[in-house]
Amino acid sequence: MNQLKPIADDQTVTMMRRVAFSSGHRYWIPVFSDQQNRSLFGKWASPFNHGHNYVLYISVSGRVEPATGMVVNIKVIDEIIQRLIVNEFDGKSINDEIEFFRDKSSSLENIIDYIWKQLAQPQVLPPSTQLMSIRLDETPLLYAEKNINSMTTLTRIYEFAAAHRLDAPSLSPAENIALFGKCNNPAGHGHNYLLEVTVQGVPDPQTGMLVDIEALDRTVHELVVDRYDHKNLNSDIPEFTNMNTTSEIVTQTIFSRLAGQVPAKLHRVRLHETARNIFEVNAE
């Protein structure tokens, strides 16, 4: 019988806690003119609020306390999140009721930066824990992340439907069938792919945004989504000629097509082939 190795005394565990809140906000800076606001914020510019059901994920790490078997009591974390974040944001107009945003853009990037600073204040979290990362979802198709290295990223999610066949040109028909099974079906098969495109950078001091989302959308649609949607990747897309269209290869190809073309530094491409198969390429 195999014996378990003893747990190292210095081993850390990361715990993630999820919380939701609803807030209204607007992309409109009072000290700017109508023309300036519309120039800065494009189609999102409006002197009137719109709302979101935000979802916040907070990750903290630490060593497991021998007496409790926990990194930290979740009730303690919940109390901190409720007091510093939920009570301040939930059911509120961010621009009008949170002092920090009275003269600043209530962009997703600015909001996540504000939340990070609230949680990272000295003596806020228990001394046995360290804030590692936070993620804030503004919509199901847009989220921001911030981590211990102070890097802020923004992720936009797209969808396309495409067919493909797993067939390696270097293998014999028998070898391909043995390796890929029904995925080697000569007629192919299809997926509703979800594509996450993540960019990083420093938010613009006026807009609070690190990328022009409309420009990002145009680029991703032109180079990938509209190009691949309702196509057979093997036969319709030139870059996959004589290639095995595994999701690993497709993800690498998408990253290559977008790198240097999106209007910000490309940080990550993540491709969901199915709910269980997810592939990722990161910038070096």
N, C-alpha and C positions, 0 to 999 in steps of 0.2 A: 504494500500500500504506500502510495506517495504521501510524504509528510509535507504540510504547509510550511513554507519558509516564514520565519518570524517577521513581523512588520517592523521596518526600520523606524527608529525613534524620530528621525528627522523627515520622514515622509509626510507630504502635505496632500490634502484633499481639497478639491474645489467644489463649492456648493453654489447652485444657481437658484434664484428665487424669481418667480414671475408675478407681476402685479399689473393691473389695468386701471386706467383713469380716462375720463372724458373731458375734453377742453375745447374751447373755441379760440380761434386766432385769426389774424388777417395779415396779409402782406401789404402793409401800408405804413409808411413812416410819416408822422404828422408834420415834421419840420420840412418835408419835401413837398414840392408842388405835385399836382395831379400828373403832369407830364413826366416829371422825374420818377415818380412811383411807377408809372406804367412802363417807363423805359427800363427801370431796374427789375421789375417783377413780371413783366410780360402778361400772359393771360391770367396769372394768379393775382394780379394787382386789383385790390378792391378795398374801399373804406369800410366795408361791412364784413362781419365775421363769418367764417365757416367752421365746422367742427370735425373732430376726429375722436375715435375710440383708440387711444394710444395703448400699446402693450410694452411694458418695460421688463427687461431681464437683467438681473444684477448677479454677478458672479464674485464670490469672495473665497479666499483660500486660507488654509491654516492647518495646523496639526490637530489630529484627533485627540481630544481630552480623554485620558484613560478612564476617568470616573464616570463620564456621561456617554462616551462613544460617539460624541458629536464634535464637529469643528466649532460650531456655535449654536446656541439655542435659536431655533427658527423664530420663536416668539420675539426674541430680542431684535432680530433683523426686521421682522414685520413691523415692530413698533417704530424703528428708525425710519423705514420707508414710508410708513403712514404719516409720521410727524413731519418729515422734511420734504416729502415729494407729493404724496397723494393729497394730503390736506391742503397743500398750496395750489395744486393744479386741478383737482377733480371738480367738475362743475363750474369752472372759472373761465373768464375771458383772459387769456394769457397777456395780451397787450395792455389791458386796462387794470388788471388786479394783481399782477406780479411786477413789482417796481423795476426790476432789472430790464424788463422788456418794454417799458414805456417809451424809450427812445431808440430801441434796437429791434432788428428784425426777429420775429418769432419763428425763424426757420427751424427745421428739424435739427440741423447741425448746431445751432445756437442753444436749442433746448437741451440736447444731450450733453453739451459742454457745461451748461448750467447745472444739470442734475449731477454730473460727475463731480463738479466742484463742491456741491452741497454734501455729497457722500464722502468725499476725500478730505474734508476738514479734519484737523487734528482732534482726536478724542471722540469722533462721532461713532466709528465702528469699534467694537471691542478690541483691545490691544492684541489679542491672540489671532486676529484675522487681518487680511489685506484685501483691499478692493482690487480685483483683477481686470474686469471688463464690464461694460454695460451695453445693452442693445435696446434701441427704442424703435418700435414699429409704428409708423404714422398711418399707413394703410397696408393691406395685404400685399401690395406691390412696391412698397418703399420703406426701407429701414436704414438707420444709421447705427454705427458701432464706435465705441471708444474703449481703448485698453490702457493698461498700465504704462505703456510706452508713449502715451499721449497722442497716439495717432487716431485721427477721425476718418472714418470711411462712410461712404454712402452707397447703398445697394438698390438697384432698380431691377424688377422682375418682369420677364417677358414670357410669352408662350408661343409655341409653334407646333404644328402637327406635321410629321414626316414619316416616310417609310424607309426601311433599309433592309439589307440582308447581310448577315455575318458570313463572309466567305473570304478566306485568306488566299490570295493568288499564289503564294509559295507552297500551299498544301494541296494534296490530291483531293478529289471529290470525297473519297472514303474518309480521309483524315479530317476534312471540314465537317462532315456529318458527325463523326465521332466526337469532335471537339465542341461543336456549336449546337448539335441536336436540331430541334425544331426551329431554332433561330437561323438555320441554314436553308430554310424553305426557299426554293427557287423563286417563288412569287413574292418573297419578302414578307415583312410584317411592319406594323406602325406603332408610334408612340405619340402621346401628347407631352412634348418636352417642356419643362420649365427651365428657363435660363436666367441665372442671376449674374448681373454685371456689377462689379464693385469697383469704385474709384476712390482715390484718397487725395488729400491735399489740405491746404489751408483755406478756410472759408473766406469769401470776400468780405471785407469789413463793413460794407454797406448792405449787401443783400443777405449776409449770413450764410450764403450757399457756397459750396466748394465746386459746384458744376452747374452749368445751364442745363436743366433737366430736359427741356425741349430739344436742345442740340444733341444731348446724349441719346434721347429717344430716336431722333432722325438718323443718327449714325448707326445705332444698333439695328434698327429696322432695315436700313439700306444694305448694310454689309452682311447681316445674318438673318434676322427674322423673316423679312419679306422674301429673301433669297431662298430660304429653306422651307418655308411654310407650304404645306400640301405638295411637297416634291418627294421624289424618290432620291435619296442621297446618293445611292450608287450610280444611277443612270442619268440624273438630271443636273448634278452639281459637278462642274469640271474639277474642282480641287480634290474630289474623292475618286477620280478615275484611277483604276487599278490599285485602290486602297481598300482595306478592310474597315468598314465603317463602324467599328466598335465605338462606344461612347467615350472611351479614353482618347481615341483619335479625333473624334468630333469635337471634344472639349479643347484639345490642344489646337485644333484648326481654328476654332472660334476665337481663342485667345490670340492666336497669331494674326487673325484678320482685324481684331479690334485694337491691338497694341499700337500705340502711336497714332491712332485714328480718332479715338474718343476725345472729347474736349476736356480731359483731365488725365491724371496718371492712372493707368489701369492697374488695379491691385489684385483682382481675383476674378476668375470666371468659374461658376459652379453650374453644372448641368444635371438636372433631375430627369433621368430617363424614365423611371417609375418611382413610386413612393418609397421603394426599398433600394433603388440603385441610384446613387448620387456620385458625381465625379467632379473633381476640382483641380484647377491649375492656378498657381499663385505666381506673382512676379518674383523674380529672383532677388 
